[in-house]
């Protein structure tokens, strides 16, 4: 299929799905349609395992979004669709460069749309013949038919009455939807990867080149490579000792805290865990600084490498300590999105430490860690979009003695659970039922399938 056909078909589909509609099932249908058209355009993708994995991410995100629309599912659908699209255009494009290219294409639309010869595909050797066909088959018949249609319409009261009765209701909203659909479709299908981005992409490698391994240079010209190595050793020895004692103090301090008093220290515990996450990220940056080049290949660097691995292991123990403290905190006060977010960030930090370890052990470049973590973030978004976190939080919190119903009523996707638990003195059931009825009365394309499964009888 030609590019202009894909753009106009997608624009038409966008208008049909989103005109006078909210965002719900229609977003999933539109993304799945784009996915299907991509395979129609390039059937060979069915033999590409990476393309199938990315397509599966799109499908799972769409199913989750159709079931229950949230900002996470919206983000997962859009990002997974574009990641898949960029992979089909240039499989070797790094995810980080994909993000940069995607951002530039949204702004470059203003220029690209006027480069008609670039995105409107036709036989350039028969340019005159192509435009002759368009003029002969479309423009000229339309103009002639319009004139006679106006003549016949004004000459018959019956025809004029029918015209007024069935006149298309084309308002400003549908025009805006069409423009938005064309904008989105154009950016999606008219993917442009400019040469500077391709050059930058080629420079981002996981392995050091032979010349980089042979010509080891210090970070600063005034500092000899030996001094830089000893600087790293001194720094890491001090950091390891400091972190070792901090882990002991941190765990003793929290295990001595009485659970009944945790509510008084809620903000303090969050601040401490946020600080720990920040320190773990800084720990990875320290290692990226020391192992960005020369110190990977100098002789007698085994002690430095050992100290670095010990530093990573201690930070891993710190992550486990933070997970335990967050779990105790949740057991005392219940689940919230913020407390679940703490788990997510700690798990991401764990992946960061794991790939930092591999980077040092296998002497990889800093970009190796950046690329791996960018893919971890992408897959984490897709996985997180698959779960109804509002319902998970509600089911867990309802097992506690003290339940904050004001918080639970503001969550989404937990209405079925709340109705089952309903107690007149604790929950406004009428408000909840009216909320569910409003969701069930939404047009199908704007609806969320989750609410169709709730019975109010």
N, C-alpha and C positions, 0 to 999 in steps of 0.2 A: 504494500500500500504506500502511495506517495505521501510525503510529509504534509502537504496542504490538506489532503483528504483526512488524515488522522486528526489534524488540528480542528477542522470544521465539524467532523463527526463528534469529536470530544466536546466542542463548544455547544453543539445542538443537544447532546446528552446532558450536559451541565445545566442548560436552561430547563429542560424537561424535568430534571430531578430536583432542582433547587428553587424554581420560581414558585413563590407563595408557600414555601416550605421552610421549616427549621432545619437544623442539622441533626441527623439521626441515621436511619437506614440508608438514606440517599448517599451519604458520604462513602459508605462501604460499597454500595453498588457502583458508584463512579470509579472508585479505586480498583475494584475487581474488573471493571470494563477496560480501564487503562492497562491493567495487567494482561487481560486477554488479547487486546490489540497488539501489545508488545510481542506476544508469542506468535500472533498472526504475521506480524512484520518480520520476525526473525524466528522461524520454526526450529532452527538449529540450537536455540537456547534449551530445548527439551533434553539435549544431550549434555548440557553443562551442569555439573553438580553444584557449583557455587551459585549459579543462577537459580537453580531449583530451591536451594536453601533460602535465598533472599526472597524468592516468590512465596515460599511457605511463610516467611515473616509477614509479608503483605496480607496473605489470606488469613492468618491467625489474628492479626491486628484488625482486619475488617470484620471478622466474626465477633470479636470482642466488642468492637465499636457498635455493631448492630444490636448486640445484646444490651449493652448499657453504655451510653455516651458519657465520657469524661474527658477532661483536658488531656490526660495521659493517653487515652485511646486515640484521640484526634491527632496528637503529636506523633504517635506510633504509626498511624495510617499514612500520614503525609510524608514523614521521613523515610519509612520503609519503601514507599512508592518511588521516591526520588533516588534512594540508594540503589534500588533495583534498576531504575532507568539509566543511571550513570554507569552502572556495571555493564549494561547491554551496549552502551556506546563505546566505552573504553574499559575493558576488564582489568587492566593494569593500573588504573587510577587509584591512588591511595584515598582512604576515606577522608582524611584531613583535607586533601586537595579537592575532593568532591564537595565538601562544605564550602570551600572558597569559591569554586566554580559556580555552585548553585546560587550563592549570594550575588555574584557578579551578573549572572544571567537574568535575575529578577530586575536588576537596574538597567542592564543592557537592552532589555526589551524595547525601550524607547527608540533605540537606534536600529536594532535588528529588524523590527517590524517593517521598516521602510526599505530594507534591503530585499525587495521582493524576488529578485533573481536568485537569491540565496536559499530562501525557504519555500518558494513556489516552484516546484520541480516540473520542468517541461523540457522538451528537446530543443536545446539552444540553436542547433543547426536549422531547425524549422520554426524559428521564433515567429516569423510573419504568418505562417500557416496556423500556428497555435492560437494566436490572438484573432485570426480570421474566424476560426471555429467558434471561439468564445463570443465574438461579436455576432456571428451569423446564427448560432444556435441558441443564444441566451439573451443578449442585450437587445438586438433588433426585434425579435419576436415579442419580447416583453414590452418594448415601447409601443409597437403597433397594437398589441392586444389591449394595452392600457388605454389607448386613445378610443378604440371601438367599445371597450367596456364602459368608459365614461359616457359615450354617446348613447348607447343602448340603455344605460342606467337612468339617464335623465329623460329618456323618451317614454319610459313606462313607469306608471305609478306602482304597479305590482312588483316589478323588479327592484324599484327603489325602496319599497316597503320591506322586501326580503333582505335587501342589503343593510338597511338600518337595524333589522332584527338580528341578523347574524354577523354584524360588523365585529371584526376582531378587536378585542379590548387590549390594545397595545399601549401600555403606560410607561412612565419613566423607570419603574422598578424592573420590568422585564428587559429594558434596554441596558440598565446597569448590570443585571445578572448576566446578560449576553456578553457584555464587555469584560466582566470579571471572568466568565468562563473562557473567553478567547484568550485573555491574559494568562490564565493558569495553563490552558492547553498549549499555548504557544511556547511558554517557558519549559513545559514538560517535554514536548516533542522536538522543539528546535534547540536542542542542546548544543552549545558551542563551547569547545575547549580550546582556548587560545594557546598559541605556541609558548608564551612565557610560562603558563601553567604546566604544559607538557615537559618543558625543560626542568622546572622545579620538581615535578613528579619524578623524573629520572634521577635527580640528585638525592632524593630521599631513599637511602638504601639501609638495609639492616646490617650489612657487613662492611667492615673497614676495607678500603682498597689496599693493594700491595704497597703502594707508595706511602700511605698513611701509617702502615705498620713499620716500614723501614725508616722513614724520616720522622722520628718522634721529636716533637717540639713542646716546650713548657707552655703553660697558659699565658704567663707574663714573660716578656723578653728579659727583664732584669732578674728573673728568678731561675736558677738552674733546676733541671729536672729532678736531681737528687734531693734538693731542698723541698721541692713540691711534694715528693713522695713522703719525706719525713714529716712535712706539715700535715699531710693526710693521716699519717699514722698517729701523730700526737692528738689531732682533732678527734679521731675515731676512738682512741683509748679513753679520752676524757668523756666523750659522749656515751660510750658503753657503760662506764662506771656510773655516770650521772643517771642514765636511764635505768640501770639495774636497781639503784637505790630508790628511784622514783616509783618503779613498779611495786616494790615492797611497801613503801609508804602509802601509795594510792590504794592498794588492796586492803591494808590494815585499816586505813581511815574509813573505807566504805563498809567493810564487814563489821566494824564496831558501831555503825549507825543503826539505830533502832528503827525497824520498818514502819512503826506507827508514826514516826516523826518525819517520814519522807516527804510528806506534803509541804513541810516547812522549807525543805531544801530543793524543791522542784527546779527552780530557776538555776540554782547553783550546780546541780547535777548536769543539767543541759549545757551550761557554760563549760563545765569541766570536760564533758565528752566532746563538745565542739572543739575545745582546745587540743584534746588528744588527736582528733582527726587532723587538725591543722599541723600538729607536730609530726605526724606520720607522713603527711604530704611533704613537709620540709625535709624530713629524713631522706625521702626519695630524691629530692632536688639536690641535697648534699652529695649523694652518691653519683648523680648525673654530672655534677660539677667535676668531681675528682676522676671519674671514669669516662669522660667524654672523648678521650683520645690517648695521649701518650702513656698514661699510667697503666693502660691495659697491656702494654707490650714491653715495658722496661724490665730489665733483669732483676731478680730478687724482690719481686713485688708480692710474694706469697703471703707475707705478714699483713700487708695492706689489704689484700683480697680477703684473708681470713677475718680481719677486724671488720670489714664491710659486711661480710656474711653474718657475723655475730650481731652486728648492729641491726640487720634486717630481722634476724630471729628474735631479738629482744623486742623489736617493734611489733612482731607477730604476737608475742606474748602480751604486749600492751593491748592489742586489738582484742584478744580473748578476754582480758580483764575488763575492757570496756563493754564487751558483749554480755558478760556475766552481770555487770553492774546495771546495764540497761534492762536485762531480764528481771532482776530483782525489783527494779523500779517499776516495771510494767506489772509484775505480780502484785505490787502493793497498790498501784493507782490505776491500772487498766491500760488498754491500748489507745493510741492516738496516731494520726498520720505522721506527726513529728517523730514519735518514738519508733515507728516503723521505718521512717526515713533514716534514723540513726543506724539501724541494722543495715540498710542499703549502703550507706556511706562507708560503714566499717567493712562490709563485704568487698566493696570496690577497692578500699585501701588494702585489703588482703590480696586481691588480684594484683594490685600495684606492687606490693612487696614481692610476690611470687615472680612477676616478670622482671623486677629489678634484680632479683637473685639470678635469673637466667641470663639477663643482660651482662652481668659481671662474670658469671661462670663461663659463658660461651663467647665472651668478648664481642658483644654486639654494640651497634651505635645507639645513641640516645633516641633516635627516631624509632628504633625497634620498640622501645617501651611506649612511646607516644602512640604509635600505630596500634599496638595491642590494646592499649587502654581505650582508644577511640572505638574499636570494635566491641570491647566489653561494655562500654556505655550504650552503644547502639542496641546490642542484644539484651541488655538489662532493661532498656525502655520497652522493647517488644514483650519481654517476659512479664514485666510489671503491669502491662496493659491487659494481660490475660486474666487477672484475678479481680474479683469483686471485693476490694479492700474494705469498703464501707460495711459490707455484710460480715466480713471476718472480724472487724473491730467490734461490731455490735454483738455477735455471738459470744465473743470472749468476755466483753464487759458485762453482759447480762448474767454471767456466772459469779460476779462479785456481789458482795453484800450491799455496797453503796454504788448506785448507778447514776451517772450524770445524763439524764434523759434529754436535757436541753442540748447537750452536745450530740447525742445520737440522732435527734430529730433533724439535725442539719446535715447529716450524711446522706449519701445517695446509694441506692441499691440495697438498702436494708429494710425496706418497708414490709416485705413479707414476714421477716423475722419479728419485727416490732408488733405486727398484728397478732402473731401467735402468742407473744408474751404479754399482750395488752392487759393492763390493770387500770381501772377507771381513775383511781386516785393518783396515778403516776404518769399517765400518758393521755394526751388529747387525741383520742381515736377519731373523732369527727374531722378534725383538721387533716389527719393523716389520710383518711378515706377520700376526702375532697381532693387532696393532692394526687392520689393515685388515679382518681376518675379523670382529672385534667390530663394526666399523662396517657391514659387509655383512650381518650377522645381525640388525641392528636391524629393528623392524617398519617397514613401508613409510612410514607417516605420520611416524615419527620419523627416517627415514633421510635421507641426503644423497646425491643422485643421482651425484655425482662418484665415490663409492666403488663404485658398481655397475658402473662402466666399467673397473675394475682387475681384471686376470686374474692369479691367483696360480699358474697352472699352469706 
